[in-house]
């Protein structure tokens, strides 16, 4: 088992690389915010919630995404006005905070070199897709920020005795992570497993090191859900909605099983998008490091447990949507960087050994192997990084904004629109009628589990809306039967993936 190299880089090199990397990250975080990535269904829903919170003081969303997303966006709406760019500025700020927390965590664990390489993998990996998800008003990246900060502070607390303040802070951050994205409840079984492992095997921490953060996290979550009843006028309805969404999410995406979906998830985790299939070797290496009976071993074991518990759920019990693997792949990026660091003696190019082999005609297979690994690492980082840079710079799908502009220019202000494209409703401010909550369950079962389409159960004509807007999401979930649309509606315009219809008159 190789040890992490602590070789120090010259200050000038570190300063120069740091400035270049910081400039690159800032550019990739904020450039072309309005159009990359194109706004979509999930973001549209969250934008409408933040808008209602900003303008009306109403909070109306269940446990899937929490107040740590909606309140910052609502705040920036109150300061700078309601708009997609303003909301994404708030999310890009979260993105930067997540990058900083990620680097700080790896720096503390493994040093500058591994932290730099892990950060480049984190930014560039298409499996993690940090820039795509991090710019949108969704909860995955903010939840990752709170988790990384909680882990960093907890690691610091366990290193020394009598660190109750840090344990409490780590627990609060853990609670905020769970509130931000309810799937982070998967951290609880990993935490409990580590607690048991420490009592039985490691013996590096006290009961308080595990119990106090868990209690603080629980209090944080409970305080929010109890506080909803008193903070908002619709507190009773919010409580009921939370119960409904938790029960619904269990059946549609949290506790489900499909052999086909499990196979697709395995293919995703072993494909080139996820570090060119280095997920398993990197995890196994970290798990091996985690066998050390030391505080360092305890830290390795914690991260390894988080990843394996989450990925078991992702493969066996979830719908396998790639975004669901954001957090374990974020942690796995650290594992991959550490493994390559140790295999290449601290990312060291063996120039002298290679030159000696060339002069003497004797092959140094160890040096050649290290060079090959460094070349592979460059491919893992540079090819995806170029693709991410190209996406940010060149992608400019204006169809949501163009459809919104058409609606504002051609529809009367009191017009009502039947749709499942909430991003257009946010961009226009028009009154929209959305399908009922159960339609989401039906849509997920149709898309992922070969169930009948929601259009068999949902008759959108009964709501007497004059206009019908069908976009990528409504089309993908087959919510609106094409034959019924053709019989009852006439096409007004088609822009990008959106089609706007008006009901036919007799």
C-alpha positions in Angstrom: 0.0 0.0 0.0 1.6 3.3 -1.2 1.5 6.5 0.8 0.4 9.8 -0.4 3.3 12.0 -1.6 3.6 15.3 0.2 6.0 16.8 -2.4 5.6 20.6 -2.4 5.4 22.5 -5.6 7.2 25.8 -6.0 5.1 28.7 -4.8 5.2 30.4 -8.2 3.8 27.3 -9.9 1.1 26.9 -7.4 0.1 30.5 -7.6 0.0 30.5 -11.4 -1.9 27.2 -11.7 -4.3 28.4 -9.0 -5.1 31.7 -10.9 -5.6 29.9 -14.2 -7.8 27.3 -12.7 -9.8 29.9 -10.7 -10.3 31.9 -13.9 -11.4 28.8 -15.8 -13.9 27.8 -13.1 -15.4 31.3 -12.9 -15.8 31.4 -16.7 -17.4 27.9 -16.8 -19.7 28.8 -14.0 -21.1 32.1 -15.2 -20.6 32.4 -18.9 -23.8 31.9 -21.1 -25.9 31.3 -18.0 -29.2 32.0 -19.8 -28.8 29.4 -22.5 -26.6 26.6 -21.1 -28.0 24.3 -20.1 -31.5 24.8 -21.7 -34.1 25.2 -18.9 -36.3 22.2 -18.4 -39.2 20.7 -16.5 -37.5 20.3 -13.0 -35.9 23.7 -13.1 -39.2 25.2 -14.3 -41.1 23.8 -11.3 -38.5 25.1 -8.9 -38.4 28.5 -10.5 -42.2 28.9 -10.0 -41.8 28.0 -6.4 -39.1 30.6 -5.8 -41.1 33.2 -7.7 -44.2 32.6 -5.5 -42.0 32.8 -2.4 -40.4 36.0 -3.6 -43.6 37.8 -4.7 -46.3 36.3 -2.5 -44.4 34.9 0.5 -45.9 31.5 -0.3 -43.9 28.3 0.0 -45.4 25.3 -1.8 -43.0 22.5 -2.4 -42.5 19.0 -0.9 -39.4 17.3 0.4 -37.6 16.6 -2.9 -35.8 19.9 -2.9 -35.6 22.2 0.1 -35.5 25.7 1.4 -31.7 26.0 0.9 -32.5 26.3 -2.8 -35.7 28.3 -2.8 -34.8 31.0 -0.3 -31.5 32.1 -1.9 -33.2 32.2 -5.4 -36.2 34.1 -3.9 -33.8 36.6 -2.2 -32.1 37.4 -5.5 -35.5 37.8 -7.2 -36.4 40.4 -4.6 -33.1 42.2 -5.1 -32.5 42.0 -8.9 -36.0 41.1 -10.2 -37.5 37.8 -11.4 -35.6 36.1 -14.2 -33.8 32.9 -15.2 -30.4 34.5 -15.2 -30.9 35.9 -11.7 -31.8 32.5 -10.4 -28.9 30.9 -12.1 -26.5 33.4 -10.6 -27.6 32.1 -7.2 -27.0 28.5 -8.3 -23.7 29.3 -9.9 -22.6 30.7 -6.6 -23.5 27.4 -5.0 -21.5 25.7 -7.7 -18.4 27.8 -6.8 -18.9 27.0 -3.1 -19.1 23.3 -3.9 -15.9 23.5 -5.9 -14.2 25.2 -3.0 -15.5 22.7 -0.4 -14.5 19.8 -2.7 -10.9 21.1 -3.0 -10.6 21.9 0.7 -11.7 18.4 1.6 -9.3 16.6 -0.8 -6.5 19.0 0.2 -6.9 18.1 3.9 -7.0 14.4 3.0 -4.3 14.0 0.4 -2.5 17.2 -0.4 -2.3 19.8 -3.2 -1.4 17.5 -6.1 -4.2 15.0 -5.6 -6.6 17.9 -4.8 -5.8 19.6 -8.1 -6.2 16.4 -10.1 -9.4 15.5 -8.3 -10.8 19.0 -8.9 -10.1 18.7 -12.7 -11.9 15.3 -12.8 -14.8 16.8 -10.8 -15.2 19.7 -13.2 -14.8 17.7 -16.4 -16.4 14.4 -15.8 -19.6 13.9 -18.0 -20.9 11.4 -15.5 -20.8 14.0 -12.7 -21.9 16.7 -15.1 -21.2 19.4 -12.6 -21.6 22.4 -14.9 -24.8 21.1 -16.3 -26.5 20.4 -13.0 -24.7 23.2 -11.1 -26.1 26.0 -13.1 -29.8 24.9 -12.9 -32.2 25.6 -10.1 -32.1 22.0 -8.7 -30.8 20.6 -5.5 -28.0 18.2 -6.3 -25.0 20.5 -6.3 -26.1 22.6 -3.2 -26.7 19.3 -1.4 -23.2 18.2 -2.4 -21.8 21.5 -0.9 -23.4 20.9 2.5 -22.3 17.2 2.5 -18.7 18.1 1.6 -18.6 20.8 4.3 -20.2 18.5 6.9 -17.6 15.8 6.1 -14.7 18.3 6.2 -15.7 19.7 9.6 -16.5 16.3 11.0 -13.1 15.0 10.0 -11.5 17.9 11.8 -13.6 17.3 14.9 -12.7 13.6 15.1 -9.0 14.4 14.9 -9.1 16.1 18.3 -10.9 15.5 21.5 -13.6 17.9 23.0 -14.7 19.4 19.7 -18.5 19.7 20.4 -18.8 22.9 18.5 -17.5 21.3 15.3 -19.6 18.2 15.8 -22.7 20.4 16.2 -21.8 22.4 13.1 -21.2 19.2 11.1 -24.6 17.9 12.2 -26.4 21.1 11.1 -24.7 20.9 7.7 -25.6 17.3 7.4 -29.2 18.3 8.2 -29.1 21.0 5.6 -27.8 18.5 3.0 -30.8 16.2 3.7 -33.2 19.2 3.5 -31.7 20.3 0.2 -32.2 16.9 -1.4 -34.2 14.2 0.3 -32.1 11.4 -1.2 -29.3 12.4 1.1 -31.1 10.4 3.8 -29.0 7.6 2.4 -26.2 9.1 4.4 -27.9 7.9 7.6 -27.4 4.2 7.0 -23.8 4.8 6.0 -23.3 6.9 9.1 -24.8 4.2 11.4 -22.6 1.5 9.7 -19.5 3.6 10.3 -20.5 4.0 13.9 -20.8 0.3 14.4 -17.5 -0.3 12.5 -15.8 2.2 14.8 -17.1 0.5 17.9 -16.1 -3.0 16.7 -13.0 -2.3 14.7 -11.5 1.2 14.5 -12.0 2.5 18.0 -10.9 6.0 16.9 -13.9 8.1 18.0 -16.3 8.4 20.9 -20.0 7.7 20.9 -20.5 11.5 21.0 -18.6 11.9 17.7 -21.3 9.9 15.9 -24.4 10.7 18.0 -24.2 14.4 18.3 -24.0 15.2 14.6 -26.8 12.7 13.9 -29.0 14.3 16.6 -28.3 17.8 15.2 -29.1 16.7 11.7 -32.3 15.2 12.8 -33.3 18.3 14.8 -32.5 20.5 11.8 -34.8 18.5 9.5 -37.6 18.2 12.1 -37.4 21.9 12.9 -38.0 22.8 9.2 -41.0 20.6 8.8 -42.5 21.6 12.1 -41.7 25.2 11.4 -43.6 25.1 8.1 -46.9 25.0 10.0 -46.2 28.3 11.6 -44.1 30.2 9.0 -46.4 29.9 6.1 -50.2 30.5 5.7 -50.6 27.1 4.0 -48.6 25.2 6.6 -51.3 22.5 7.1 -51.4 21.9 3.3 -47.6 21.7 3.2 -47.5 19.1 5.9 -50.1 17.0 4.0 -48.2 17.5 0.8 -44.9 16.3 2.4 -46.6 13.1 3.5 -48.1 12.5 0.0 -44.8 13.2 -1.7 -42.8 11.0 0.5 -45.2 8.1 0.0 -45.3 8.7 -3.7 -41.5 9.0 -4.1 -41.1 5.6 -2.4 -43.1 3.9 -5.2 -41.8 5.9 -8.1 -38.1 6.4 -7.6 -36.7 5.6 -4.2 -37.7 2.0 -3.5 -38.3 0.3 -6.9 -36.6 -2.5 -8.8 -36.4 -3.3 -12.5 -33.7 -5.7 -13.9 -33.6 -3.5 -17.1 -33.0 -0.3 -15.1 -30.4 -2.1 -12.9 -28.5 -3.2 -16.0 -28.7 0.3 -17.5 -27.3 1.7 -14.2 -24.4 -0.7 -14.2 -23.6 0.2 -17.8 -23.6 3.8 -16.9 -21.2 3.3 -13.9 -18.8 1.2 -16.0 -18.8 3.4 -19.1 -16.4 6.0 -20.3 -18.6 8.8 -18.9 -17.7 7.7 -15.4 -14.0 8.0 -15.4 -13.5 5.4 -18.1 -14.7 2.5 -15.8 -12.4 3.4 -13.0 -15.2 3.6 -10.4 -14.8 0.1 -9.1 -11.0 -0.1 -8.9 -10.9 3.3 -7.2 -13.5 2.3 -4.7 -11.8 -1.0 -3.9 -8.5 0.8 -3.4 -10.1 3.3 -1.0 -11.9 0.5 0.8 -8.5 -1.2 1.2 -7.0 2.0 2.6 -10.0 2.2 4.9 -8.9 -1.0 6.7 -6.2 0.9 8.5 -7.0 1.2 12.2 -6.4 4.9 12.4 -8.3 8.1 12.0 -7.2 8.2 8.4 -8.6 4.7 7.9 -11.9 5.9 9.6 -12.1 8.8 7.1 -11.5 6.5 4.1 -14.1 4.1 5.4 -16.7 6.8 5.8 -16.3 8.0 2.2 -16.2 4.4 0.9 -19.4 3.6 2.8 -21.2 6.6 1.5 -20.4 5.6 -2.0 -21.2 1.9 -1.8 -24.5 2.4 0.1 -25.6 5.1 -2.4 -24.6 3.1 -5.5 -26.4 -0.1 -4.2 -29.5 2.0 -4.0 -28.8 3.6 -7.4 -28.5 0.3 -9.1 -31.1 -1.8 -7.4 -33.8 0.5 -6.0 -33.9 3.7 -8.1 -34.9 4.5 -11.6 -31.2 5.0 -12.4 -31.4 8.6 -13.6 -27.7 9.6 -14.0 -28.2 12.7 -11.9 -29.1 10.5 -8.9 -25.5 9.3 -8.9 -24.1 12.9 -8.6 -23.0 12.7 -5.0 -21.3 9.2 -5.0 -19.5 10.0 -8.3 -18.3 13.3 -6.7 -16.7 11.3 -3.9 -15.4 8.7 -6.4 -13.6 11.5 -8.3 -11.5 11.8 -5.1 -10.8 8.0 -5.1 -9.8 8.0 -8.8 -7.3 10.9 -8.2 -5.8 9.2 -5.1 -5.4 5.9 -7.0 -3.7 7.5 -9.9 -1.5 9.5 -7.5 -0.3 6.4 -5.8 0.2 4.4 -9.0 2.3 7.1 -10.5 4.4 8.2 -7.4 2.6 11.5 -7.1 1.8 12.1 -10.8 5.6 12.0 -11.5 6.7 11.5 -15.1 9.7 9.1 -15.0 11.8 11.0 -17.5 15.2 9.8 -16.3 14.2 6.2 -16.3 12.6 6.4 -19.7 15.7 8.2 -21.1 18.0 5.6 -19.5 15.9 2.8 -21.0 16.2 4.4 -24.5 19.9 4.8 -24.2 20.6 1.3 -22.9 18.0 -0.5 -25.0 16.5 -2.1 -21.9 12.8 -1.7 -21.4 11.8 -0.3 -18.0 8.2 -1.6 -17.9 7.5 0.1 -14.5 8.3 3.5 -16.0 6.4 2.8 -19.2 3.4 1.7 -17.1 3.5 4.9 -15.1 3.7 6.9 -18.3 0.7 5.0 -19.8 -1.3 5.7 -16.6 -0.5 9.4 -16.8 -1.5 9.4 -20.5 -4.8 7.7 -19.5 -5.4 10.2 -16.7 -4.8 13.1 -19.2 -7.5 11.5 -21.5 -9.9 11.1 -18.5 -9.5 14.8 -17.8 -8.7 16.7 -21.0 -11.2 15.2 -23.5 -14.2 15.8 -21.2 -12.9 19.2 -20.2 -12.8 20.3 -23.8 -16.3 19.0 -24.3 -17.6 20.9 -21.2 -15.8 24.1 -22.4 -17.4 23.7 -25.8 -20.9 23.2 -24.3 -20.7 26.3 -22.2 -19.3 28.5 -25.0 -21.3 27.3 -28.0 -24.6 25.9 -26.8 -27.4 28.4 -27.3 -30.8 26.7 -27.4 -33.1 29.8 -27.4 -36.3 27.8 -28.0 -37.7 28.2 -24.4 -37.2 32.0 -24.6 -38.5 32.2 -28.2 -41.7 30.3 -27.3 -42.2 32.5 -24.3 -41.8 35.6 -26.4 -44.3 34.2 -29.0 -46.9 33.5 -26.2 -46.5 37.0 -24.8 -46.8 38.6 -28.2 -49.8 36.6 -29.5 -51.9 35.3 -26.6 -54.3 37.5 -24.6 -53.1 38.2 -21.1 -55.9 36.2 -19.4 -55.3 33.1 -21.6 -54.9 29.8 -19.8 -52.5 27.1 -21.1 -52.6 23.4 -20.5 -49.0 22.2 -20.3 -46.4 20.1 -18.5 -43.6 22.6 -19.4 -43.4 24.8 -16.3 -40.3 26.5 -17.5 -42.4 28.3 -20.2 -45.0 29.3 -17.5 -42.1 30.9 -15.5 -40.7 32.7 -18.5 -44.1 34.1 -19.5 -45.9 34.6 -16.3 -49.1 33.2 -17.9 -51.5 31.1 -15.9 -51.0 27.4 -16.6 -52.9 24.3 -15.8 -50.6 21.4 -14.8 -51.6 17.7 -14.7 -52.4 16.2 -11.3 -49.7 14.8 -9.0 -50.5 11.2 -9.8 -49.5 11.9 -13.4 -45.8 12.0 -12.4 -46.1 8.5 -10.9 -47.7 7.2 -14.1 -45.1 9.0 -16.3 -42.2 7.4 -14.4 -43.7 4.0 -14.6 -44.3 4.5 -18.3 -40.8 5.8 -19.1 -38.8 3.5 -16.9 -40.9 0.4 -16.3 -42.9 -0.1 -19.5 -46.3 0.7 -18.0 -49.2 2.2 -20.1 -48.7 5.9 -20.9 -50.3 8.6 -18.7 -52.4 9.7 -21.7 -54.6 6.6 -21.1 -55.6 8.0 -17.7 -55.5 11.8 -18.2 -58.1 13.6 -20.2 -56.7 17.1 -20.5 -59.7 18.4 -22.5 -61.9 18.4 -19.4 -60.2 21.5 -18.0 -61.4 23.7 -20.9 -58.1 25.5 -21.5 -58.0 27.3 -24.8 -54.3 26.6 -25.4 -52.2 23.5 -25.2 -48.4 23.6 -25.1 -46.4 20.4 -25.6 -42.7 20.3 -25.1 -40.0 17.7 -24.7 -41.2 16.6 -21.2 -44.9 16.2 -22.2 -43.9 14.4 -25.3 -41.4 12.1 -23.6 -43.9 11.1 -21.0 -46.7 10.7 -23.6 -49.1 12.7 -21.5 -51.0 14.1 -24.4 -52.3 11.5 -26.9 -51.3 12.7 -30.4 -54.6 11.6 -32.0 -56.7 13.5 -29.5 -54.5 16.6 -30.0 -54.9 16.4 -33.8 -58.7 16.0 -33.6 -59.3 18.8 -31.1 -56.5 21.3 -31.5 -54.9 23.3 -34.3 -51.2 24.1 -34.4 -50.4 27.8 -33.7 -46.6 27.5 -33.9 -43.7 25.2 -33.4 -40.4 26.4 -32.0 -37.6 24.0 -31.2 -39.1 21.2 -29.2 -42.2 23.2 -28.3 -45.6 23.1 -30.0 -48.4 25.5 -29.2 -52.0 24.5 -30.0 -55.3 26.3 -29.9 -58.6 24.5 -29.4 -60.6 24.1 -32.6 -63.7 26.1 -32.9 -66.9 24.6 -34.3 
